[in-house]
Amino acid sequence: MTIKTILYIIITPIVIWALDSVNINKIFKKNRYYQARLFYLILTLSLSYLIVNFFYDFSLYTKIA
């Protein structure tokens, strides 16, 4: 496994845990449960991608210096 895969395995549950405290259903209209879940999924994947790439790039740049 690559380091990015390991980072995804570690970061994704942390992002899900952090987003669990936000009540996303209040942002959406009534009876829009599936759209709220889809938004939650997209937000989770996006944040995981950004955080993993940040840590990965940070580790690459610190090895060079």
Sequence and secondary structure as in RCSB ss.txt:
>XXXX:A:sequence
MTIKTILYIIITPIVIWALDSVNINKIFKKNRYYQARLFYLILTLSLSYLIVNFFYDFSLYTKIA
>XXXX:A:secstr
  HHHHHHHHHHHHHHHHHTTS GGGTS TT HHHHHHHHHHHHHHHHHHHHHHHHHHHHHHHH 
